[in-house]
């Protein structure tokens, strides 16, 4: 290093973690601190780094007893923060790097807000105005069942709150927040979708002051300002932070409670480095801060439910609806219907519901085109004989392909189960459904919610219009199946239950059950009992029957046996390894080379390599390898030693 200052006994040395570069060999660098204004652990500086500058986090400070024999640079300019970062924040960064095998730069890019180096000039009038002193409403009195659930939660570190749709989980959340606020502790309340922040924010603000809502629909500057507000105010004031998964990284002094609502949702998984899963990270933060953690869901993930069954976390149940009854579910066999998206029974129900001035939700799990081959006689799809997942149809090569191991066959003329020749390709999307709805009921006010219509303002306005009765029919993909609480919504139609069941993933049955049960749960959440119509070509499917009967236990028992037989989580850990190249030959060569290298270890199971083309990557050829292991450290070791160009996704929610 170029000489700038000679080390003396009086100088302060600051060990700093550089956050701006993907450094792997050396994590900490030493700088000279200002003795008049000593650096503190958790402060952020703009440090000189080679010929450039970078952001650095102070990790330790010491006064050397003797000269270390080389020269050091001064620490640089401090970034203006109201307080240093909480100690748990720094420990969390170390854990994320190790647990998800990623760089310091990737982690700190996630933990710190955008524009952290710029001086804050944005004021927050909108949220500040809402936090002014107003007459807060008292919390509703809990039912006896809810009160027992709350008592159990408060007495345990981690709880799975398994409450059927409409059972009053949110009311329990609010009372839990009140409980920790009595000890001056803050809360983080996570929701799976931005759309749900509007609904939940309103309820939280009715009862609590000092609520901060953070999500990607806000500007970068405003998110930074709110992040800084939380860091400062949480020293003395208990806050409630509401938002999707990124809100988990709001730095809070005196954190006391983390709530992950709809904990089963795949949207809690981050798809770029660090590829974290929010409920796992929430568990780590709860450990570091000695906070309570509530995982809430009407349809828990198999992982969480298995943890509760094995007594590793506390199981808390709300098994009855609060002030309403579960909707009636009717299964329609589409093999007996005329061609089209809507059965005669659903069309009749829509007409009657509109006549009664009530609202309708139509759920379809797809935006795109055909993706599976299904028998119209027995309702079964073609599965991979090795992985037991649905084969995906590729029209460009006219093949059915397994996206796990690469197994391929040509589409058959007859069903391999029943011998019928009535074979169809399924997968109509929401746009076609919208067209059919507007044709049949031209007077109805229709809104469509899917990834094509996911702008925050549109979602917020649509939710407001649903609440005020300005929308008669809302249709869409899984975004509309989560947590919506609309008083006048009486009819739910699940257009194609098979589309969720035939997704080429080992989690297909789990997602199918969750989506049907969650969508059905939107109906009849007040005095009038709702109605749910489930359309399927496979009415005897045990998954669909369990969802229609609101029988989670039956579904869990059948699915956990399948997972154990084919060695899928929670009976193993997974890592997905990917490599992309413009040349399919070079991509496949890289895949074969890595396969030969890692498959020598007999304690792991390797699937692949499998090659496919991704249009979103300028038609790059992507090869992927799936690795299963009983010991997660084996997968971390593989991820840490990958050749250049490979990406590792530990604990992936999708293997495609």
C-alpha positions in Angstrom: 0.0 0.0 0.0 1.2 3.5 -0.7 2.6 5.3 2.4 0.2 7.9 3.8 0.4 7.7 7.6 3.0 6.0 9.8 1.4 3.8 12.5 2.0 5.0 16.1 0.9 3.8 19.5 -1.7 6.6 19.7 -3.6 5.7 16.5 -6.8 3.8 16.2 -7.0 1.0 13.8 -10.4 0.1 12.2 -10.9 -3.2 10.6 -13.4 -2.6 7.7 -15.4 -4.9 5.5 -15.5 -3.6 1.9 -19.1 -3.9 0.5 -18.5 -2.6 -3.0 -16.5 -5.4 -4.6 -16.9 -9.2 -4.7 -13.8 -10.0 -2.8 -13.3 -13.6 -1.8 -9.7 -14.0 -0.5 -9.6 -11.1 2.0 -12.7 -9.9 3.8 -11.4 -7.2 6.2 -9.0 -4.3 5.5 -7.3 -2.0 8.1 -7.5 1.8 8.1 -6.4 4.5 10.5 -9.3 6.1 12.4 -9.7 9.6 13.7 -8.8 9.8 17.4 -10.9 13.0 17.8 -13.9 11.2 16.4 -13.3 7.5 17.0 -15.0 5.1 14.6 -17.6 2.8 16.0 -18.6 -0.7 15.0 -21.4 -0.6 12.6 -20.6 2.8 11.1 -20.3 3.1 7.3 -17.5 5.0 5.6 -16.5 5.8 2.1 -13.1 4.2 2.2 -10.2 4.6 -0.2 -9.8 1.2 -2.0 -7.0 1.0 -4.5 -7.5 3.8 -7.0 -11.2 4.0 -6.3 -13.5 4.5 -3.3 -15.8 2.0 -1.8 -18.3 1.6 1.0 -16.9 0.0 4.1 -18.5 -1.3 7.3 -16.5 -0.9 10.5 -16.2 -4.3 12.1 -13.8 -3.7 14.9 -11.6 -0.9 16.4 -8.4 -1.3 18.4 -5.4 0.6 19.5 -2.1 -1.2 18.6 0.5 -1.5 21.4 3.3 -1.4 18.9 4.0 -0.5 15.3 2.8 -3.2 12.8 5.6 -2.4 10.3 3.6 -1.0 7.4 1.7 2.1 6.4 -2.0 2.5 6.3 -4.6 4.8 4.7 -7.0 7.0 6.7 -10.5 5.7 7.1 -12.2 8.2 4.8 -15.5 10.0 4.9 -18.2 8.8 7.2 -21.7 8.2 5.8 -24.3 10.2 7.7 -26.4 7.7 9.7 -28.4 8.5 12.8 -26.8 5.6 14.6 -24.4 2.8 13.8 -26.0 -0.3 12.4 -27.3 -2.7 15.1 -24.9 -5.5 16.0 -27.3 -8.2 14.9 -27.3 -6.6 11.4 -23.5 -7.3 11.1 -23.8 -10.8 12.4 -26.7 -11.4 10.0 -24.5 -10.3 7.0 -21.8 -12.8 8.0 -24.4 -15.6 8.3 -26.0 -14.7 4.9 -22.7 -14.9 3.1 -21.9 -18.3 4.6 -25.4 -19.9 4.5 -26.2 -18.8 0.9 -22.6 -19.0 -0.4 -22.5 -15.4 -1.8 -20.2 -12.4 -1.7 -20.1 -9.5 0.8 -21.1 -7.2 -2.1 -24.3 -9.2 -2.8 -25.3 -9.3 0.9 -24.7 -5.6 1.6 -26.5 -4.6 -1.6 -29.5 -6.3 -0.1 -29.1 -5.0 3.4 -28.4 -1.4 2.6 -30.8 1.0 0.8 -30.1 2.4 -2.6 -28.4 5.8 -2.6 -26.9 5.3 0.8 -23.9 7.5 -0.1 -26.1 10.5 -1.1 -27.2 13.1 1.5 -30.8 12.6 2.3 -33.1 15.4 1.1 -36.4 13.5 0.8 -39.1 14.2 3.4 -41.7 11.6 4.2 -44.9 13.6 4.5 -47.3 10.9 3.4 -46.3 8.3 6.0 -45.3 10.9 8.6 -48.8 12.5 8.4 -50.4 9.1 9.0 -48.2 8.6 12.1 -49.4 11.9 13.7 -51.3 11.5 16.9 -54.8 10.4 16.1 -57.4 8.5 18.2 -56.3 4.9 17.9 -58.9 2.3 18.0 -58.8 -0.3 20.8 -58.1 -3.9 19.6 -61.0 -6.2 19.2 -61.5 -8.7 22.0 -60.1 -12.1 21.2 -62.2 -15.2 21.2 -61.3 -17.9 23.7 -59.5 -19.8 21.0 -57.6 -16.8 19.8 -56.6 -15.9 23.3 -55.3 -19.3 24.0 -53.3 -19.1 20.7 -51.8 -15.8 21.7 -50.8 -17.1 25.1 -49.0 -20.0 23.5 -47.2 -17.8 21.0 -46.0 -15.4 23.7 -44.5 -18.2 25.8 -42.5 -19.8 22.9 -39.7 -18.5 20.6 -40.9 -19.8 17.3 -44.6 -20.6 16.5 -46.4 -21.9 13.5 -49.9 -20.3 13.6 -52.0 -22.7 11.5 -55.3 -20.9 11.1 -57.9 -21.7 8.4 -58.9 -18.9 6.2 -61.1 -16.4 8.0 -60.0 -17.7 11.5 -58.7 -14.4 12.7 -54.9 -14.8 12.4 -54.5 -11.1 11.8 -56.3 -10.3 15.1 -53.8 -12.5 16.9 -50.9 -10.8 15.1 -52.2 -7.4 16.3 -52.4 -8.5 19.9 -48.9 -10.0 19.7 -47.6 -6.6 18.5 -49.4 -4.9 21.4 -47.8 -7.4 23.8 -44.2 -6.7 22.7 -44.8 -2.9 22.5 -45.5 -2.9 26.2 -41.8 -3.8 26.5 -40.8 -1.0 24.1 -40.0 -3.6 21.4 -40.5 -3.2 17.6 -42.2 -5.5 15.1 -41.6 -6.6 11.5 -44.7 -7.8 9.8 -44.0 -9.4 6.4 -46.6 -10.0 3.6 -46.0 -12.0 0.5 -47.3 -9.4 -2.0 -47.2 -5.6 -2.3 -51.0 -5.7 -2.9 -51.5 -6.9 0.6 -49.6 -4.1 2.2 -52.4 -1.7 1.6 -55.0 -4.0 3.3 -52.8 -4.8 6.3 -51.4 -1.2 6.6 -54.9 0.1 7.1 -55.6 -2.4 9.9 -52.3 -1.8 11.7 -52.6 2.0 11.6 -56.0 1.7 13.2 -54.4 0.5 16.4 -50.7 1.5 16.4 -48.8 4.7 16.0 -45.4 4.8 14.3 -46.0 2.5 11.4 -43.5 2.4 8.5 -44.4 0.7 5.2 -41.6 -0.4 2.9 -41.9 -1.9 -0.5 -40.5 -1.6 -4.1 -43.5 0.6 -5.1 -41.8 3.5 -3.4 -39.0 5.6 -4.9 -35.4 4.7 -4.0 -35.0 8.0 -2.2 -38.1 7.5 -0.1 -37.2 3.9 0.8 -33.8 5.2 2.0 -35.4 7.9 4.1 -37.8 5.5 5.7 -34.9 3.0 6.4 -33.0 5.8 8.1 -36.1 6.8 10.1 -36.5 3.3 11.3 -32.8 3.1 12.4 -33.2 6.4 14.4 -36.6 6.1 15.9 -36.4 2.5 17.0 -33.9 3.5 19.6 -36.6 5.0 21.8 -39.9 4.2 20.1 -41.5 0.8 19.3 -42.2 0.7 15.5 -44.3 -1.6 13.3 -42.6 -2.3 9.9 -45.0 -3.6 7.2 -43.9 -4.9 3.8 -42.8 -7.8 1.6 -39.6 -9.8 2.1 -37.2 -6.9 1.8 -38.8 -5.2 4.8 -37.1 -7.9 6.8 -33.8 -6.0 6.4 -35.0 -2.8 8.2 -32.4 -2.1 10.9 -34.2 -1.9 14.2 -32.9 -1.4 17.7 -35.0 -3.3 20.3 -36.6 -5.7 17.8 -39.1 -8.0 19.7 -41.3 -9.7 17.1 -41.2 -10.9 13.5 -44.4 -12.1 11.8 -44.3 -13.9 8.4 -47.8 -13.9 7.1 -48.7 -16.6 4.5 -45.4 -18.1 5.3 -45.9 -20.8 2.6 -45.7 -18.4 -0.3 -42.9 -18.9 -2.8 -42.6 -15.1 -3.2 -40.7 -15.1 0.0 -37.8 -16.6 -1.9 -35.3 -14.1 -3.5 -34.3 -15.1 -7.0 -31.0 -13.1 -7.2 -28.0 -13.3 -4.8 -28.3 -13.7 -1.9 -30.9 -16.2 -2.8 -32.5 -16.2 0.6 -35.8 -17.5 1.9 -37.5 -15.0 4.2 -38.8 -17.3 6.8 -35.4 -18.9 7.2 -33.7 -15.5 7.5 -36.4 -14.4 9.9 -35.6 -17.3 12.1 -31.9 -16.3 12.2 -32.8 -12.7 13.0 -35.1 -13.9 15.8 -32.2 -15.9 17.2 -29.8 -13.0 17.1 -32.2 -10.5 18.6 -34.0 -12.9 21.0 -37.3 -12.0 19.3 -40.5 -14.0 18.9 -41.2 -15.4 15.5 -44.7 -16.2 14.2 -45.1 -18.2 10.9 -48.7 -17.8 9.9 -50.7 -19.6 7.3 -53.9 -21.4 6.5 -51.9 -23.8 4.4 -48.5 -24.2 6.0 -45.5 -25.3 4.0 -44.6 -28.9 4.4 -41.3 -27.9 5.9 -42.9 -25.7 8.6 -45.6 -28.3 9.4 -43.0 -31.0 9.6 -40.9 -28.9 12.0 -44.0 -28.4 14.2 -44.9 -32.1 14.1 -41.3 -33.0 15.3 -41.7 -30.4 18.1 -38.8 -28.3 16.8 -41.2 -25.3 16.7 -44.5 -24.7 18.5 -47.7 -25.6 16.8 -50.7 -23.2 17.4 -54.0 -24.0 15.7 -57.1 -21.9 14.8 -59.4 -24.5 13.3 -62.7 -22.6 13.0 -63.7 -19.4 11.2 -64.2 -16.2 13.3 -67.8 -15.0 12.8 -68.4 -16.9 9.5 -68.4 -20.4 8.1 -66.3 -22.1 5.5 -67.6 -22.0 2.0 -69.3 -24.9 0.2 -67.0 -26.4 -2.4 -68.4 -28.1 -5.6 -66.1 -30.1 -7.9 -67.0 -30.0 -11.6 -65.7 -32.7 -14.0 -64.7 -30.7 -17.1 -64.5 -33.9 -19.2 -68.3 -33.8 -19.2 -68.5 -30.1 -20.2 -68.7 -28.4 -23.6 -65.4 -27.0 -24.8 -64.5 -23.7 -23.1 -63.1 -22.3 -19.9 -66.3 -22.0 -18.0 -68.6 -24.9 -17.0 -72.4 -24.6 -17.1 -72.5 -24.6 -13.3 -70.0 -21.8 -13.0 -71.8 -19.7 -15.6 -75.0 -20.1 -13.7 -73.4 -19.2 -10.4 -71.8 -16.1 -11.9 -75.1 -14.9 -13.3 -76.9 -15.5 -10.0 -74.1 -13.8 -8.0 -74.1 -10.7 -10.2 -77.9 -10.5 -9.8 -77.5 -10.5 -6.0 -75.1 -7.6 -6.3 -72.2 -9.7 -4.9 -68.6 -10.0 -6.1 -66.8 -12.9 -7.8 -63.2 -14.0 -7.9 -62.0 -16.3 -10.8 -58.6 -17.9 -10.3 -56.5 -19.3 -13.1 -52.9 -20.3 -12.4 -51.5 -19.4 -15.9 -50.8 -16.5 -18.1 -49.3 -18.4 -21.0 -50.1 -21.3 -23.4 -50.2 -25.0 -23.3 -47.6 -26.7 -21.2 -48.9 -30.2 -20.3 -50.4 -33.2 -22.1 -53.4 -34.5 -20.2 -55.9 -37.3 -20.8 -59.4 -36.1 -21.1 -60.8 -39.5 -20.0 -58.9 -40.2 -16.8 -57.5 -36.7 -16.2 -53.9 -37.8 -15.7 -50.8 -36.3 -17.2 -47.6 -37.9 -18.3 -45.0 -38.1 -15.5 -41.2 -38.7 -15.5 -40.5 -42.3 -14.5 -37.4 -41.2 -12.6 -38.5 -38.0 -10.8 -42.3 -38.4 -10.7 -43.0 -34.9 -11.9 -45.1 -33.8 -14.8 -43.4 -33.7 -18.2 -43.5 -30.3 -19.9 -44.6 -30.0 -23.6 -42.1 -28.2 -25.9 -43.9 -27.4 -29.2 -40.7 -26.4 -31.0 -39.3 -29.9 -30.7 -42.7 -31.7 -30.2 -41.4 -33.5 -27.1 -42.5 -34.0 -23.5 -39.5 -33.3 -21.3 -38.5 -33.6 -17.7 -36.9 -30.4 -16.5 -35.1 -32.2 -13.7 -33.2 -35.0 -15.3 -33.7 -34.3 -19.0 -35.8 -37.4 -19.8 -37.7 -36.9 -23.1 -40.4 -38.8 -25.0 -42.6 -37.9 -28.0 -46.3 -37.1 -27.2 -48.3 -40.3 -27.3 -51.5 -40.9 -29.2 -53.0 -42.9 -26.3 -53.0 -42.4 -22.5 -50.5 -44.7 -20.8 -52.9 -45.1 -17.8 -56.3 -45.8 -19.3 -55.6 -46.3 -23.1 -57.9 -43.4 -24.2 -57.1 -41.5 -27.3 -58.7 -38.4 -26.1 -55.5 -36.5 -25.4 -55.3 -32.7 -24.9 -52.8 -30.0 -24.3 -53.8 -27.7 -21.5 -52.8 -24.2 -20.3 -55.1 -21.4 -21.4 -54.2 -18.0 -19.8 -55.9 -15.1 -18.0 -56.2 -12.9 -21.1 -58.4 -15.5 -22.8 -60.4 -15.9 -19.7 -61.0 -12.1 -19.5 -62.1 -12.1 -23.1 -64.7 -14.8 -22.4 -66.0 -13.1 -19.3 -66.5 -9.8 -21.1 -68.3 -11.5 -23.9 -70.7 -13.4 -21.7 -71.3 -10.6 -19.2 -70.7 -7.3 -21.0 -72.3 -5.3 -18.3 -70.0 -6.6 -15.5 -67.1 -4.5 -14.2 -64.0 -6.7 -14.6 -60.5 -6.4 -13.3 -57.5 -8.7 -14.2 -54.6 -9.1 -11.8 -51.5 -11.0 -13.0 -47.8 -10.3 -13.6 -48.8 -8.2 -16.6 -50.8 -5.9 -14.4 -48.6 -5.8 -11.2 -47.8 -2.1 -11.0 -48.2 -1.0 -7.3 -50.6 1.8 -8.1 -52.8 -0.4 -10.2 -52.9 -3.1 -7.5 -53.7 -0.5 -4.8 -56.5 1.1 -6.8 -57.9 -2.3 -7.7 -58.0 -3.3 -4.1 -59.7 -0.1 -3.2 -62.3 -0.6 -5.9 -62.9 -4.1 -4.8 -63.6 -2.9 -1.2 -65.9 -0.2 -2.4 -67.9 -2.5 -4.7 -66.8 -0.8 -7.9 -65.6 -4.2 -9.4 -67.9 -7.1 -10.0 -65.5 -9.7 -11.1 -61.8 -9.9 -10.4 -59.8 -12.6 -12.2 -56.1 -13.5 -12.2 -53.3 -15.7 -11.2 -52.0 -16.6 -7.8 -51.6 -12.9 -6.9 -55.4 -12.8 -6.1 -55.4 -16.0 -4.0 -53.4 -14.5 -1.1 -54.9 -12.9 1.9 -57.6 -10.7 0.3 -60.4 -9.9 2.7 -63.4 -8.5 0.7 -66.7 -8.4 2.6 -69.0 -8.8 -0.4 -67.0 -11.5 -2.2 -69.3 -14.5 -2.3 -68.3 -16.7 -5.3 -64.9 -18.2 -6.2 -64.3 -20.1 -9.4 -61.1 -22.1 -9.8 -60.9 -22.4 -13.6 -58.4 -25.2 -14.1 -57.3 -26.9 -10.9 -55.2 -29.3 -13.0 -52.9 -26.5 -14.3 -51.4 -26.1 -10.8 -51.2 -29.9 -10.3 -49.4 -30.5 -13.5 -46.6 -28.0 -13.1 -43.3 -29.7 -13.6 -42.1 -29.4 -10.0 -41.8 -31.8 -7.1 -43.9 -29.2 -5.1 -46.8 -29.3 -7.7 -49.2 -31.0 -5.4 -48.3 -28.8 -2.5 -48.8 -25.6 -4.5 -52.0 -27.0 -6.0 -53.5 -27.6 -2.5 -52.4 -24.2 -1.3 -53.7 -22.3 -4.2 -57.1 -24.0 -4.2 -57.5 -23.7 -0.4 -56.3 -20.1 -0.4 -58.5 -19.0 -3.3 -61.5 -20.8 -1.9 -60.9 -19.0 1.4 -61.7 -15.6 -0.1 -65.4 -16.6 -0.4 -68.0 -15.8 2.2 -65.9 -14.2 4.9 -68.8 -12.5 6.6 -72.4 -13.5 7.5 -73.3 -15.2 4.2 -71.8 -18.6 3.4 -69.7 -18.4 0.2 -69.6 -20.9 -2.7 -66.5 -22.3 -4.5 -66.6 -24.1 -7.8 -63.5 -26.1 -8.7 -63.1 -27.2 -12.3 -60.9 -30.1 -13.1 -60.5 -33.1 -15.4 -59.3 -35.2 -12.5 -62.1 -35.0 -9.9 -60.7 -38.0 -8.0 -57.3 -36.4 -7.4 -56.6 -36.8 -3.7 -55.0 -33.3 -3.7 -58.1 -31.6 -5.1 -60.4 -33.6 -2.9 -58.4 -32.6 0.2 -58.5 -29.0 -0.7 -62.2 -29.0 -1.4 -62.8 -30.7 2.0 -60.5 -28.2 3.7 -58.5 -31.2 5.0 -54.9 -30.2 5.4 -54.0 -33.2 7.5 -55.0 -35.7 4.8 -53.0 -33.8 2.2 -50.0 -33.6 4.4 -50.0 -37.3 5.2 -50.1 -38.3 1.5 -47.5 -35.7 0.3 -45.0 -36.3 3.1 -44.9 -40.0 2.1 -44.2 -39.1 -1.5 -41.4 -36.7 -0.5 -39.8 -39.4 1.6 -40.0 -42.0 -1.2 -38.4 -39.8 -3.9 -36.0 -38.0 -1.5 -37.3 -34.4 -1.7 -37.3 -31.8 1.1 -37.9 -31.9 4.0 -36.0 -35.2 3.8 -33.0 -33.7 2.0 -31.5 -30.4 1.0 -31.2 -29.2 -2.6 -29.0 -26.9 -4.6 -29.6 -25.9 -8.2 -26.5 -25.2 -10.3 -26.8 -23.2 -13.5 -24.5 -22.2 -16.3 -25.5 -20.1 -19.4 -23.7 -19.8 -22.7 -24.6 -18.7 -26.3 -23.4 -22.1 -27.5 -25.5 -25.1 -26.6 -22.5 -27.4 -27.1 -20.2 -25.4 -24.8 -23.0 -25.1 -22.2 -23.5 -28.9 -22.3 -19.8 -29.5 -22.1 -19.5 -27.4 -19.0 -22.4 -29.3 -17.5 -20.9 -32.7 -18.2 -17.5 -31.7 -16.8 -19.1 -30.5 -13.5 -21.3 -33.6 -13.3 -18.2 -35.8 -13.6 -16.5 -33.8 -10.9 -19.2 -33.7 -8.2 -20.8 -37.1 -8.9 -17.7 -38.9 -7.5 -19.1 -38.2 -4.0 -21.4 -41.1 -3.1 -23.1 -39.2 -0.2 -25.0 -37.0 -2.7 -27.4 -37.6 -5.6 -26.9 -35.7 -8.8 -29.6 -35.1 -11.4 -28.7 -33.8 -14.9 -27.1 -32.1 -16.6 -30.2 -30.8 -18.4 -30.1 -28.2 -21.2 -32.8 -25.7 -22.1 -33.2 -22.3 -23.8 -34.3 -19.2 -22.0 -35.9 -16.5 -24.1 -35.4 -13.9 -21.3 -31.6 -14.4 -21.6 -31.5 -13.5 -25.3 -32.0 -17.2 -26.0 -29.0 -18.3 -24.1 -28.6 -22.0 -23.5 -28.8 -22.8 -19.8 -27.6 -26.1 -18.4 -28.6 -27.0 -14.9 -27.7 -29.7 -12.4 -29.7 -30.6 -9.3 -27.9 -32.0 -6.3 -29.6 -33.7 -3.3 -27.9 -34.2 0.1 -28.8 -35.1 3.6 -26.1 -32.8 4.9 -26.5 -29.1 3.8 -22.8 -28.4 4.4 -22.0 -30.7 1.4 -24.0 -28.4 -0.8 -22.3 -25.3 0.5 -19.0 -26.9 -0.2 -20.0 -27.5 -3.8 -21.4 -24.0 -4.1 -18.2 -22.5 -2.8 -15.9 -24.4 -5.2 -17.9 -24.0 -8.5 -16.0 -23.1 -11.7 -16.3 -19.6 -13.0 -19.6 -18.8 -14.6 -21.7 -21.2 -12.5 -24.5 -20.0 -10.2 -25.7 -21.9 -7.1 -29.2 -21.6 -5.7 -29.3 -23.2 -2.3 -32.8 -24.3 -1.1 -34.4 -23.4 -4.5 -38.2 -23.3 -4.6 -38.2 -24.1 -8.4 -35.9 -26.7 -10.0 -36.7 -25.6 -13.5 
